[in-house]
Amino acid sequence: MKITAVVGSPRGMRSRTRKLAGFVLAGAEEAGGMVDIIDLADLQIVPCTACESCSLDGMCVFADDFSAAYDRMLDADGLVLASPVYVDNISGQMKVFIDRLADAMHYQTFAGKYGCSVATTRVSGGDAVTGYLNHVLNYFGVTAIEGMSVALGDDPEALDRAEAAARDLGRRLVRAVRERPRYPDQEAGMAERRECFASIVREGWIRDE
Ligand SMILES: Cc1cc2nc3c(=O)[nH]c(=O)nc-3n(C[C@H](O)[C@H](O)[C@H](O)COP(=O)(O)O)c2cc1C
């Protein structure tokens, strides 16, 4: 079983969000999962230009680092989305990546996977960001088991204090992949959206005048 984290901070190895995601992956490893980390800081991914190619035939027109990252996500059983809070929202890097995943949304290529979201922030916005990222997971057909955010403030120990809970989240994600718990509310929302996504595949989603 593989658990793959996508980290949306531009700060690479200095990223505290990456460290938090690493704790989650460490827990997943303890529970028997194989782990993978896609750090968007290492990748060159251009923004979606709404050409609609992906919604019509599942293919993106850009040949950048996106498709290899997408394949690694497809190969995973569990997904962790991790972003720092930037002006009360996800980072631009994470948003660009999510927009490029429109094909995964429309064709529901991640359906049946389980996932969770984590965020770090200085003061606020962490829960809003994990709530949003879990909502995005649902858009992909992924059942979200939980979100966890850490407000770091000026406390250099805040992240380390979150390690035990983050590892536990990773262990629970592995357990969810194995035991496939049901979340009726999420399932209902995902079923409703599936028809909308199917109509986009049939007709495209941008109707120019
Ligand atoms: C452009 C930018 C915007 C930010 N916006 C917020 C914010 O709205 N609220 C907040 O509490 N912290 C904000 N922060 C602080 C980051 O969320 C915080 O430092 C986070 O832990 C950085 O994670 P990283 O080390 O993984 O990049 C912002 C930081 C940057 C660089």
The ligand as an SDF file (V2000), in Angstrom:
LIG
                    3D

 31 33  0  0  0  0  0  0  0  0999 V2000
    2.8280   34.9450    1.2150 C   0  0  0  0  0  0  0  0  0  0  0  0
    2.5550   34.4870    2.6180 C   0  0  0  0  0  0  0  0  0  0  0  0
    1.2850   34.6300    3.1380 C   0  0  0  0  0  0  0  0  0  0  0  0
    0.9900   34.1930    4.4380 C   0  0  0  0  0  0  0  0  0  0  0  0
   -0.2760   34.3650    4.9030 N   0  0  0  0  0  0  0  0  0  0  0  0
   -0.5570   33.9980    6.1820 C   0  0  0  0  0  0  0  0  0  0  0  0
   -1.8740   34.2030    6.7100 C   0  0  0  0  0  0  0  0  0  0  0  0
   -2.7800   34.6700    6.0400 O   0  0  0  0  0  0  0  0  0  0  0  0
   -2.0930   33.8600    8.0070 N   0  0  0  0  0  0  0  0  0  0  0  0
   -1.1200   33.3360    8.8010 C   0  0  0  0  0  0  0  0  0  0  0  0
   -1.3810   33.0930    9.9670 O   0  0  0  0  0  0  0  0  0  0  0  0
    0.1120   33.0710    8.3070 N   0  0  0  0  0  0  0  0  0  0  0  0
    0.4280   33.4010    7.0240 C   0  0  0  0  0  0  0  0  0  0  0  0
    1.6810   33.1670    6.5090 N   0  0  0  0  0  0  0  0  0  0  0  0
    2.6540   32.4070    7.3250 C   0  0  0  0  0  0  0  0  0  0  0  0
    2.7480   30.9250    6.8550 C   0  0  0  0  0  0  0  0  0  0  0  0
    1.4750   30.3210    6.7720 O   0  0  0  0  0  0  0  0  0  0  0  0
    3.5950   30.1040    7.8190 C   0  0  0  0  0  0  0  0  0  0  0  0
    4.8610   30.6980    7.9750 O   0  0  0  0  0  0  0  0  0  0  0  0
    3.7420   28.6610    7.3320 C   0  0  0  0  0  0  0  0  0  0  0  0
    4.1100   27.8670    8.4310 O   0  0  0  0  0  0  0  0  0  0  0  0
    4.7730   28.5310    6.2280 C   0  0  0  0  0  0  0  0  0  0  0  0
    4.9080   27.1720    5.8980 O   0  0  0  0  0  0  0  0  0  0  0  0
    6.1890   26.6120    5.1360 P   0  0  0  0  0  0  0  0  0  0  0  0
    7.3610   26.7210    6.0500 O   0  0  0  0  0  0  0  0  0  0  0  0
    5.8000   25.2010    4.8580 O   0  0  0  0  0  0  0  0  0  0  0  0
    6.3650   27.4020    3.8800 O   0  0  0  0  0  0  0  0  0  0  0  0
    1.9850   33.5870    5.2280 C   0  0  0  0  0  0  0  0  0  0  0  0
    3.2950   33.4480    4.6840 C   0  0  0  0  0  0  0  0  0  0  0  0
    3.5700   33.8830    3.3980 C   0  0  0  0  0  0  0  0  0  0  0  0
    4.9600   33.7080    2.8350 C   0  0  0  0  0  0  0  0  0  0  0  0
  1  2  1  0
  2  3  1  0
  2 30  2  0
  3  4  2  0
  4  5  1  0
  4 28  1  0
  5  6  2  0
  6  7  1  0
  6 13  1  0
  7  8  2  0
  7  9  1  0
  9 10  1  0
 10 11  2  0
 10 12  1  0
 12 13  2  0
 13 14  1  0
 14 15  1  0
 14 28  1  0
 15 16  1  0
 16 17  1  0
 16 18  1  0
 18 19  1  0
 18 20  1  0
 20 21  1  0
 20 22  1  0
 22 23  1  0
 23 24  1  0
 24 25  2  0
 24 26  1  0
 24 27  1  0
 28 29  2  0
 29 30  1  0
 30 31  1  0
M  END
$$$$
